[in-house]
């Protein structure tokens, strides 16, 4: 085997790990209930907010539109420069 191939193999062995990072969802998918809907979400917030009123809250809303593809996140996304699609999403889905 050539030294170049051996070097590549050794590099793969050194840095390759079977890790799964699903950090884009919280709670993670293992905690999701696909039967839950709007009512369950509202009830969960009504239960949680009074118990957490003194704690800071980070609320992340993912807008699934990017101008170019990157390999940083695992979020669902649509690559587009058509801001009409973004506007439609915000007005007709997210804000409702």
OpenMM code with the backbone's topology and positions (N, CA, C; nanometers):
from openmm import Vec3, app, unit

residues = "UNK UNK UNK UNK UNK UNK UNK UNK UNK UNK UNK UNK UNK UNK UNK UNK UNK UNK UNK UNK UNK UNK UNK UNK UNK UNK UNK UNK UNK UNK UNK UNK UNK UNK UNK UNK UNK UNK UNK UNK UNK UNK UNK UNK UNK UNK UNK UNK UNK UNK UNK UNK UNK UNK UNK UNK UNK UNK UNK UNK UNK UNK UNK UNK UNK UNK UNK UNK UNK UNK UNK UNK UNK UNK UNK UNK UNK UNK UNK UNK UNK UNK UNK UNK UNK UNK UNK UNK UNK UNK UNK UNK UNK UNK UNK UNK".split()
positions = [
    Vec3(0.0835, -0.1172, 0.0000),
    Vec3(0.0000, 0.0000, 0.0000),
    Vec3(0.0883, 0.1240, 0.0000),
    Vec3(0.0447, 0.2264, -0.0680),
    Vec3(0.1257, 0.3477, -0.0729),
    Vec3(0.1195, 0.4215, 0.0605),
    Vec3(0.2207, 0.5029, 0.0853),
    Vec3(0.2255, 0.5804, 0.2094),
    Vec3(0.1075, 0.6779, 0.2178),
    Vec3(0.0666, 0.7309, 0.1030),
    Vec3(-0.0445, 0.8257, 0.1007),
    Vec3(-0.1744, 0.7586, 0.1458),
    Vec3(-0.2005, 0.6386, 0.0969),
    Vec3(-0.3216, 0.5659, 0.1357),
    Vec3(-0.3151, 0.5293, 0.2834),
    Vec3(-0.2011, 0.4820, 0.3305),
    Vec3(-0.1867, 0.4497, 0.4720),
    Vec3(-0.2082, 0.5728, 0.5591),
    Vec3(-0.1579, 0.6852, 0.5154),
    Vec3(-0.1759, 0.8097, 0.5895),
    Vec3(-0.3235, 0.8441, 0.5983),
    Vec3(-0.3952, 0.8295, 0.4869),
    Vec3(-0.5394, 0.8577, 0.4862),
    Vec3(-0.6139, 0.7623, 0.5790),
    Vec3(-0.5776, 0.6366, 0.5764),
    Vec3(-0.6425, 0.5371, 0.6618),
    Vec3(-0.6167, 0.5685, 0.8085),
    Vec3(-0.4936, 0.6011, 0.8413),
    Vec3(-0.4605, 0.6336, 0.9797),
    Vec3(-0.5316, 0.7611, 1.0252),
    Vec3(-0.5462, 0.8567, 0.9359),
    Vec3(-0.6184, 0.9799, 0.9679),
    Vec3(-0.7650, 0.9478, 0.9968),
    Vec3(-0.8259, 0.8625, 0.9141),
    Vec3(-0.9646, 0.8236, 0.9371),
    Vec3(-0.9807, 0.7525, 1.0718),
    Vec3(-0.8896, 0.6621, 1.1023),
    Vec3(-0.8960, 0.5902, 1.2297),
    Vec3(-0.8839, 0.6871, 1.3469),
    Vec3(-0.7995, 0.7865, 1.3314),
    Vec3(-0.7752, 0.8812, 1.4394),
    Vec3(-0.8975, 0.9688, 1.4671),
    Vec3(-0.9631, 1.0166, 1.3624),
    Vec3(-1.0678, 1.1165, 1.3803),
    Vec3(-1.2107, 1.0663, 1.3636),
    Vec3(-1.2287, 0.9477, 1.3106),
    Vec3(-1.3643, 0.8983, 1.2887),
    Vec3(-1.4209, 0.8412, 1.4179),
    Vec3(-1.5392, 0.8881, 1.4545),
    Vec3(-1.6115, 0.8355, 1.5701),
    Vec3(-1.7570, 0.8224, 1.5300),
    Vec3(-1.8201, 0.7183, 1.5765),
    Vec3(-1.9623, 0.6997, 1.5482),
    Vec3(-2.0439, 0.7784, 1.6501),
    Vec3(-2.0517, 0.9063, 1.6287),
    Vec3(-2.1261, 0.9941, 1.7185),
    Vec3(-2.2461, 1.0490, 1.6448),
    Vec3(-2.3543, 1.0649, 1.7163),
    Vec3(-2.4737, 1.1247, 1.6579),
    Vec3(-2.5093, 1.2462, 1.7411),
    Vec3(-2.5057, 1.3603, 1.6782),
    Vec3(-2.5459, 1.4827, 1.7452),
    Vec3(-2.6752, 1.5295, 1.6820),
    Vec3(-2.7795, 1.5265, 1.7576),
    Vec3(-2.9087, 1.5738, 1.7111),
    Vec3(-2.9443, 1.6968, 1.7920),
    Vec3(-2.8531, 1.7918, 1.7927),
    Vec3(-2.8687, 1.9077, 1.8781),
    Vec3(-2.9655, 2.0100, 1.8213),
    Vec3(-3.0230, 1.9832, 1.7069),
    Vec3(-3.1112, 2.0820, 1.6456),
    Vec3(-3.2527, 2.0762, 1.7012),
    Vec3(-3.2846, 1.9746, 1.7785),
    Vec3(-3.4172, 1.9674, 1.8373),
    Vec3(-3.4054, 1.9617, 1.9887),
    Vec3(-3.4897, 2.0365, 2.0557),
    Vec3(-3.5011, 2.0222, 2.1987),
    Vec3(-3.6456, 2.0445, 2.2361),
    Vec3(-3.7094, 1.9542, 2.3045),
    Vec3(-3.6506, 1.8282, 2.3457),
    Vec3(-3.6188, 1.7401, 2.2260),
    Vec3(-3.5310, 1.6470, 2.2469),
    Vec3(-3.4880, 1.5618, 2.1368),
    Vec3(-3.6024, 1.4725, 2.0889),
    Vec3(-3.5850, 1.4142, 1.9727),
    Vec3(-3.6921, 1.3365, 1.9098),
    Vec3(-3.7451, 1.2241, 1.9979),
    Vec3(-3.6599, 1.1723, 2.0860),
    Vec3(-3.7050, 1.0643, 2.1734),
    Vec3(-3.8183, 1.1098, 2.2649),
    Vec3(-3.8307, 1.2402, 2.2858),
    Vec3(-3.9350, 1.2945, 2.3732),
    Vec3(-4.0551, 1.3488, 2.2979),
    Vec3(-4.0544, 1.3422, 2.1674),
    Vec3(-4.1640, 1.3979, 2.0894),
    Vec3(-4.2833, 1.3044, 2.0912),
    Vec3(-4.3986, 1.3628, 2.0842),
    Vec3(-4.5225, 1.2880, 2.0699),
    Vec3(-4.5927, 1.3451, 1.9471),
    Vec3(-4.5963, 1.2704, 1.8413),
    Vec3(-4.6516, 1.3211, 1.7158),
    Vec3(-4.8024, 1.3405, 1.7215),
    Vec3(-4.8661, 1.2915, 1.8263),
    Vec3(-5.0090, 1.3123, 1.8431),
    Vec3(-5.0374, 1.4475, 1.9088),
    Vec3(-4.9357, 1.5088, 1.9704),
    Vec3(-4.9544, 1.6366, 2.0384),
    Vec3(-4.9839, 1.7447, 1.9352),
    Vec3(-5.0742, 1.8310, 1.9721),
    Vec3(-5.1117, 1.9392, 1.8813),
    Vec3(-5.1089, 2.0725, 1.9518),
    Vec3(-5.1807, 2.1665, 1.8958),
    Vec3(-5.1848, 2.3026, 1.9469),
    Vec3(-5.2315, 2.3079, 2.0923),
    Vec3(-5.3366, 2.2340, 2.1266),
    Vec3(-5.3901, 2.2369, 2.2629),
    Vec3(-5.2867, 2.1857, 2.3627),
    Vec3(-5.2214, 2.0756, 2.3316),
    Vec3(-5.1213, 2.0197, 2.4225),
    Vec3(-5.0036, 2.1151, 2.4406),
    Vec3(-4.9648, 2.1822, 2.3336),
    Vec3(-4.8551, 2.2784, 2.3408),
    Vec3(-4.8935, 2.3961, 2.4311),
    Vec3(-5.0125, 2.4487, 2.4109),
    Vec3(-5.0597, 2.5610, 2.4947),
    Vec3(-5.0697, 2.5187, 2.6417),
    Vec3(-5.1225, 2.4000, 2.6670),
    Vec3(-5.1337, 2.3507, 2.8047),
    Vec3(-4.9963, 2.3346, 2.8692),
    Vec3(-4.9005, 2.2862, 2.7942),
    Vec3(-4.7645, 2.2700, 2.8471),
    Vec3(-4.7045, 2.4055, 2.8827),
    Vec3(-4.7265, 2.5057, 2.7973),
    Vec3(-4.6768, 2.6406, 2.8278),
    Vec3(-4.7460, 2.6989, 2.9505),
    Vec3(-4.8773, 2.6796, 2.9607),
    Vec3(-4.9516, 2.7312, 3.0763),
    Vec3(-4.9025, 2.6664, 3.2060),
    Vec3(-4.8621, 2.5426, 3.1974),
    Vec3(-4.8097, 2.4729, 3.3142),
    Vec3(-4.6663, 2.5172, 3.3457),
    Vec3(-4.5861, 2.5345, 3.2453),
    Vec3(-4.4425, 2.5622, 3.2634),
    Vec3(-4.4128, 2.7070, 3.3009),
    Vec3(-4.4778, 2.8027, 3.2374),
    Vec3(-4.4446, 2.9449, 3.2561),
    Vec3(-4.4574, 2.9897, 3.4026),
    Vec3(-4.5667, 2.9597, 3.4736),
    Vec3(-4.5741, 3.0052, 3.6132),
    Vec3(-4.4639, 2.9458, 3.7022),
    Vec3(-4.4236, 2.8234, 3.6750),
    Vec3(-4.3195, 2.7604, 3.7561),
    Vec3(-4.1805, 2.8128, 3.7206),
    Vec3(-4.1671, 2.8813, 3.6085),
    Vec3(-4.0367, 2.9262, 3.5606),
    Vec3(-4.0302, 3.0769, 3.5418),
    Vec3(-4.1158, 3.1503, 3.6074),
    Vec3(-4.1259, 3.2941, 3.5812),
    Vec3(-3.9991, 3.3714, 3.6158),
    Vec3(-3.9160, 3.3192, 3.7031),
    Vec3(-3.7938, 3.3899, 3.7417),
    Vec3(-3.6715, 3.3440, 3.6603),
    Vec3(-3.6902, 3.2475, 3.5735),
    Vec3(-3.5794, 3.1939, 3.4944),
    Vec3(-3.5771, 3.2593, 3.3565),
    Vec3(-3.4574, 3.2887, 3.3061),
    Vec3(-3.4514, 3.3421, 3.1691),
    Vec3(-3.4944, 3.2352, 3.0688),
    Vec3(-3.5497, 3.2786, 2.9582),
    Vec3(-3.5991, 3.1867, 2.8570),
    Vec3(-3.5332, 3.2182, 2.7236),
    Vec3(-3.4865, 3.1170, 2.6572),
    Vec3(-3.4364, 3.1303, 2.5207),
    Vec3(-3.5375, 3.0601, 2.4316),
    Vec3(-3.5955, 3.1341, 2.3412),
    Vec3(-3.6949, 3.0785, 2.2512),
    Vec3(-3.6392, 3.0888, 2.1105),
    Vec3(-3.6107, 2.9765, 2.0496),
    Vec3(-3.5514, 2.9730, 1.9165),
    Vec3(-3.6586, 2.9371, 1.8148),
    Vec3(-3.6663, 3.0146, 1.7101),
    Vec3(-3.7575, 2.9852, 1.6000),
    Vec3(-3.6717, 2.9671, 1.4759),
    Vec3(-3.6811, 2.8514, 1.4169),
    Vec3(-3.6022, 2.8222, 1.2976),
    Vec3(-3.6790, 2.8652, 1.1733),
    Vec3(-3.6176, 2.9499, 1.0956),
    Vec3(-3.6718, 2.9869, 0.9656),
    Vec3(-3.5934, 2.9067, 0.8627),
    Vec3(-3.6573, 2.8130, 0.7975),
    Vec3(-3.5841, 2.7139, 0.7182),
    Vec3(-3.5407, 2.7589, 0.5785),
    Vec3(-3.4939, 2.8805, 0.5673),
    Vec3(-3.4501, 2.9300, 0.4372),
    Vec3(-3.3078, 2.9835, 0.4490),
    Vec3(-3.2217, 2.9388, 0.3603),
    Vec3(-3.0826, 2.9835, 0.3569),
    Vec3(-3.0502, 3.0252, 0.2132),
    Vec3(-2.9634, 3.1229, 0.2007),
    Vec3(-2.9231, 3.1658, 0.0662),
    Vec3(-2.8242, 3.0690, 0.0031),
    Vec3(-2.7483, 3.0001, 0.0873),
    Vec3(-2.6544, 2.9016, 0.0327),
    Vec3(-2.6447, 2.7841, 0.1287),
    Vec3(-2.6070, 2.6707, 0.0762),
    Vec3(-2.5960, 2.5493, 0.1552),
    Vec3(-2.4711, 2.5541, 0.2417),
    Vec3(-2.4876, 2.5249, 0.3680),
    Vec3(-2.3714, 2.5085, 0.4555),
    Vec3(-2.3832, 2.3703, 0.5186),
    Vec3(-2.2791, 2.3260, 0.5778),
    Vec3(-2.2797, 2.1932, 0.6383),
    Vec3(-2.2701, 2.2025, 0.7899),
    Vec3(-2.3071, 2.3174, 0.8451),
    Vec3(-2.2983, 2.3378, 0.9882),
    Vec3(-2.4159, 2.2749, 1.0625),
    Vec3(-2.5360, 2.3022, 1.0163),
    Vec3(-2.6517, 2.2571, 1.0936),
    Vec3(-2.7191, 2.1374, 1.0281),
    Vec3(-2.7998, 2.0719, 1.1092),
    Vec3(-2.8752, 1.9561, 1.0616),
    Vec3(-3.0222, 1.9899, 1.0410),
    Vec3(-3.0542, 2.1184, 1.0503),
    Vec3(-3.1937, 2.1603, 1.0383),
    Vec3(-3.2448, 2.1379, 0.8970),
    Vec3(-3.3756, 2.1193, 0.8885),
    Vec3(-3.4338, 2.1155, 0.7547),
    Vec3(-3.4232, 2.2560, 0.6970),
    Vec3(-3.3968, 2.2633, 0.5691),
    Vec3(-3.3769, 2.3946, 0.5082),
    Vec3(-3.4086, 2.3894, 0.3604),
    Vec3(-3.4388, 2.5054, 0.3080),
    Vec3(-3.4600, 2.5229, 0.1648),
    Vec3(-3.3619, 2.6297, 0.1193),
    Vec3(-3.2835, 2.5982, 0.0200),
    Vec3(-3.1871, 2.6932, -0.0331),
    Vec3(-3.2579, 2.7785, -0.1370),
    Vec3(-3.2659, 2.9083, -0.1094),
    Vec3(-3.3360, 2.9977, -0.2013),
    Vec3(-3.2938, 3.1418, -0.1776),
    Vec3(-3.3029, 3.2200, -0.2807),
    Vec3(-3.2866, 3.3646, -0.2690),
    Vec3(-3.4192, 3.4337, -0.3000),
    Vec3(-3.5244, 3.3533, -0.3084),
    Vec3(-3.6587, 3.4030, -0.3350),
    Vec3(-3.7225, 3.4411, -0.2015),
    Vec3(-3.7156, 3.5687, -0.1682),
    Vec3(-3.7667, 3.6128, -0.0392),
    Vec3(-3.9188, 3.6103, -0.0332),
    Vec3(-3.9849, 3.5918, -0.1462),
    Vec3(-4.1293, 3.5723, -0.1470),
    Vec3(-4.1667, 3.4449, -0.0715),
    Vec3(-4.0854, 3.3398, -0.0868),
    Vec3(-4.1095, 3.2151, -0.0141),
    Vec3(-4.0947, 3.2370, 0.1361),
    Vec3(-3.9946, 3.3140, 0.1737),
    Vec3(-3.9712, 3.3431, 0.3157),
    Vec3(-4.0879, 3.4228, 0.3719),
    Vec3(-4.1297, 3.5241, 0.2997),
    Vec3(-4.2423, 3.6077, 0.3427),
    Vec3(-4.3688, 3.5242, 0.3574),
    Vec3(-4.3963, 3.4368, 0.2604),
    Vec3(-4.5130, 3.3493, 0.2661),
    Vec3(-4.5065, 3.2605, 0.3901),
    Vec3(-4.3898, 3.2029, 0.4154),
    Vec3(-4.3722, 3.1164, 0.5328),
    Vec3(-4.3998, 3.1938, 0.6620),
    Vec3(-4.3404, 3.3111, 0.6741),
    Vec3(-4.3573, 3.3900, 0.7961),
    Vec3(-4.5023, 3.4335, 0.8159),
    Vec3(-4.5638, 3.4852, 0.7111),
    Vec3(-4.6996, 3.5386, 0.7236),
    Vec3(-4.8064, 3.4306, 0.7342),
    Vec3(-4.7918, 3.3225, 0.6597),
    Vec3(-4.8999, 3.2238, 0.6511),
    Vec3(-4.8807, 3.1001, 0.7369),
    Vec3(-4.7629, 3.0840, 0.7954),
    Vec3(-4.7399, 2.9652, 0.8789),
    Vec3(-4.6908, 3.0027, 1.0174),
    Vec3(-4.5776, 3.0651, 1.0238),
    Vec3(-4.5146, 3.0914, 1.1533),
    Vec3(-4.5966, 3.1847, 1.2411),
    Vec3(-4.6416, 3.2960, 1.1870),
    Vec3(-4.7129, 3.3945, 1.2688),
    Vec3(-4.8517, 3.3483, 1.3116),
    Vec3(-4.9062, 3.2477, 1.2446),
    Vec3(-5.0366, 3.1946, 1.2855),
    Vec3(-5.0202, 3.1125, 1.4112),
] * unit.nanometer
topology = app.Topology()
chain = topology.addChain("A")
for resn in residues:
    res = topology.addResidue(resn, chain)
    for name in ("N", "CA", "C"):
        topology.addAtom(name, app.Element.getBySymbol(name[0]), res)
